[in-house]
Amino acid sequence: MRPGPNLETLSRQEAKDAVRGADVRRILGLFRPYRGTLAMVFALIVGSAVVGIISPFLIREIVDVALPEQRVTLLLWCVAGLIAATAGTTALNVTQSVLSTRVGQAVMHDLRVSVHTHLQRMGLGFFTRTRTGELQSRILSDIGSMQAVITSVMTQIVSSSAAILMAIVAMLAMDWRLTLFSVAVVPLAVWLNRRVARRRRAIVKRRQEKAADLNSSIQESLSVSGILLGTTMGQTRALNDAFTGRSRELADLEVASEVAGRWVVALFTALMAIIPALTYLLGGMLLFQEADSRITIGTLVAFVALQSALMPNTNNLLRVANQVSASLALFTRVFEYLDAPITITDAPGARVLDPAAVRGKVHFAHVTFTYPGADGPALADVDFTVPPGTHTALVGATGSGKTTTGYLMARLYDPDAGAITLDGYDLREVTLESLAACIGVVTQETFLLHATIAENLRFARPDATDDELEAAARIAQIHDHIAALPDGYDTVVGERGYRFSGGEKQRLALARTILRDPLVLLLDEATSALDTATERAMAGALEAVSHGRTTVSIAHRLSTIRHADQILVLERGRIVERGPYDELLAADGVFARLAAREADMLPEAERS
């Protein structure tokens, strides 16, 4: 296999050309699964081009023979031939158009699914660095803008090329001098088109970047959270001004994209209109000077008819090439996502855990982890064990590493050093799907689908019965509230669950996790939005459901972890204290100070 080009040894322009060539090969590869249908499409296109060149010869026969000699039978046959050629070309074009559209839409579908599937496998870190609007823009806007290229460009290239080739062959059969005159303008058109293509490609890239910015602005400012933020901060006008500015920039780039090279296109269009007239002039001069010339009046008429196929198809081929060149910027943006490395994935030969056989022993073995771009580690040499069926609580000030510990335990990130094991199996050597079946996670960032309560709960277990839904909701202390709603479990929760309070959303999220019935529970401040009475009630319910399970909770209120088997106190990414509640309180250390601070913040009625 020949090695690919070393971009470091190439000039900047050569490097760009090499990358662009790789993109073109990759685009062509998208059509590989449909090569059988494409072969049929190309055969229909060539057949249409062959049938299409019959008409000029029939026209020449009518003008030179049938009409001057008043041969009615020949005239009828020639007219019938013109009608049959037109009908045949139309039928072939419609058939190939249907087939090519199906192939194009299939490729579009494959590309959208590939990007979405790839992004679903990206680690959490990717999404913390990327705006949601940017993701939507590349999947919808960029791929949508590529639709015209994908659905029709290959057939247009083949169709125009076949029509040009057939037209030139027919022209040469009539007169080589007029043929050379007709094609002389093509090199000029190609040179002008390349200049326009480079300019439009740069504009399209900037246009899609601004479209992504605008899409992100819409997603942020018109979401429920965005409306609340803008209204409560008095920044509605500022948000609108920012949107107006981005919209104006996009509009300017749209105009620039449309008008780029318009004078060049107009020049070529004018040349196409002039050439037939000059052909009559040149053909007429040859006809006048050479009595025995092969050029006849019928030849000139037929030749101009062939030019009507040559010139528009040449223009169409250049336009398509221009369109493809500009669209490479869109393909490049999409390929950037497809080429983004997947950091969290199944290792080769990864073990599939059987949830029924898992005991639930979790062990952090000298784990160190640093977020990309961070100055220091979020966790440093963290080492602890959670015995099966016990409750371990993580406490500490904001930024101490509690949530990061939970992220690593759920394998949303992998540690930089050390290992995290479940029943002795390194999480990196276990399939993600089987790990998710063993560890149930409820985060402080509650997310509910825009669907009914029942559908939100069944997202955890699609086959769950109504009785199982109700049982999980009762444990989460939310069933009575749901039952009091007019539509009960068929109530639509609304965008991101904004029809419910923060506490109600957290209880729904808890019910959803309980419904999965995992052996290991990870609760990341899962009751932070609940009032004290409800939190204490749910704590009792969770204690009941946690019996026989391994539970790791990130505590929001220290009073809720009094009965934890062990408490780990984190400070600046390290475990500084560990032990049961009363022991840590008596040690008068970091935990005791956190407890004292919490007690000072509680109302007098809630202090125990």
Residue, then its C-alpha position, 0 to 999 in steps of 0.5 A: m500500500r502506498p503511503g499517504p502524503n506527509l502534510e508536513t513536507l507539503s506547501r500550505q496549498e498542497a496540504k489543502d489540496a491533499v486534505r480536500g482530495a481525501d474529503v472527496r474520496r470520503i464523500l464518494g465512499l458514502f455512496r458505496p453501499y448503493r453502488g448497484t442502484l447507482a450503476m442503474v442510474f448511470a446506465l439510464i443517464v447514458g441511455s438518455a444522452v445517447v437518445g438525446i443526440i438523435s434529435p439534431f440528426l433528424i432535424r438536419e434530415i428535415v431541413d436538408v432533405a424532407l422539406p426541400e424535396q417535399r418528401v412527406t413520408l420522410l417528414l412524418w418519420c423524422v417528426a415521429g422520431l423527434i417525438a419518440a426521442t423526447a418521450g424516451t429521454t423524459a422517461l429515462n430522466v424521470t426514472q433515474s431522478v427517482l432512483s438517484t433521489r432515493v439513493g441521496q436520501a439514503v446517504m443523508h439518513d446514513l450520515r445523520v445517523s452516523v454523526h448522532t451515533h458517534l456523538q452518543r458515544m462521546g465522553l461527557g467531557f466533549f459535551t461540557r466543551t461543546r455548545t448544544g446549539e453547535l451540535q444541532s447546527r452540524i447535524l441539522s443545518d450542515i447536513g441539511s445544506m449538503q442535501a442538494v449535493i448528496t441527492s443530485v450532484m453525482t447524477q448531475i455530473v454523470s448526466s452533464s458529462a455524458a451529454i457533453l461527450m455525446a454532443i461533441v461526438a455528434m458535432l465532430a461527425m458534422d464538422w470538426r471546424l465548428t466543433l473546435f470553435s464551439v469548445a474553445v470557450v470551455p477552458l476560459a469557463v473552467w479557469l473562471n469557475r475555479r476562481v469563483a469556487r475558492r471564494r465561495r468555499a471560504i464564504v460558505k465556511r464562515r456562513q456555517e460558523k455564523a449559522a451555528d452561532l445563531n442556532s446556539s443563540i436561539q437554543e440558549s435565549l429561547s429555552v425555558s432557562g434562557i427566558l427565565l435568566g433574561t427576564t430576571m436579569g433584565q437582559t432581554r434587550a441585550l439578548n435580542d440585540a446579540f441575536t440581531g447582530r448575529s442574524r445580520e452577520l449571517a444575512d450578509l454572508e448569505v448575500a456574499s455567498e449568493v453574489a460571489g462570482r455573479w459577474v463571471v456567471a453572467l459573462f459565461t451566460a452571455l458567451m453561451a448566447i453569443i456563440p450560436a450567433l457566431t456559429y451561424l456567421l462562421g458556418g455561413m462564411l464556410l458555406f459561401q466560400e465552399a460550394d462542395s462543403r459538407i456544411t449545409i443549412g440543415t447542418l448549421v441548424a442541427f449544430v446550433a441544436l447540439q450547442s444548446a445541449l453542449m453549452p448549458n451542460t458545460n455550465n451545469l457541470l461547472r456550477v456543480a463543481n463549484q457547488v461541490s467545492a463550496s460544500l467541502a466546507l460543510f463536509t469538513r465540519v461534519f467529518e470533524y465530528l465523525d473523526a472526534p476520538i471516542t475516549i470512553t468506549d468498550a475495550p476489546g474483549a470487554r467483560v459483560l457483567d451479569p447484574a444478577a451475579v454482581r455483589g456490589k463491591v466498589h473500590f477506588a485504588h489510588v485514583t488520580f484525575t485531572y479535567p482537560g485544561a485544568d491547572g491541577p487534579a480534581l482527584a489526587d490519590v483517592d483510595f477507598t472501598v465500599p463493601p457490598g450492601t453498605h452505604t458510603a457518603l461523600v461530603g466536602a465543600t464545593g469543588s472538593g471532588k465529590t461529583t468528580t468521584g461520582y462521574l468516575m464511578a459511573r465511568l463518565y470519565d476514566p482516571d488518569a492513574g489508578a483504577i476503579t473496580l466493581d467486584g474486582y473488575d476494572l470498569r475499563e474492562v467492562t462493557l458500558e451497557s452492562l455497567a449501566a445495568c449494575i449502577g443506577v445514577v441520579t444526578q443533581e442535574t435532573f433531566l426529564l424528557h418532554a413526554t408523559i410521566a409514565e414515558n419518563l419512568r419507562f425510559a429506565r425500563p420500557d417493559a415495566t408494568d403500571d404497578e411497577l411504576e406506581a411502586a417506584a413512585r411510592i418509594a420516591q414519595i411522588h405517587d400521591h402528587i402524580a395521582a392528584l394530577p388530572d391525567g395522572y401518569d399520562t401527564v406531560v411533564g413539559e420542556r425539561g420538566y418545568r411543569f414540576s418543581g425542583g423537588e418533584k423533578q428530583r423525586l421523578a428522577l429517583a423513581r426512574t432509577i429505582l425502577r431499574d432496580p440496580l444493585v449499586l446506587l449512586l446519588d449525586e445530591a439527588t435530594s438537594a431540591l427537597d424540603t427538609a420534611t420530604e427529604r427525611a421521608m424519602a431518606g427513610a424510603l431510600e434506606a428501605v430500598s437500599h437494603g442489600r444494595t451498595t449505595v454511594s451518596i454525595a450529601h447535600r445535607l449532612s443530617t441525611i447521612r447520619h446512618a451511613d456506614q462510612i463517610l468520606v470527607l474530601e478537600r481539594g481532591r483528597i480524602v482527609e477524613r473517613g469514618p462514621y458520623d459520630e466518630l467524625l463529629a467527635a474528631d473536631g476536624v473538617f467534618a465537624r466544621l462542615a456540620a457546625r456551619e450547616a447547623d448555623m444555617l438551619p432555622e431554629a425549628e429544624r435544628s436537632 
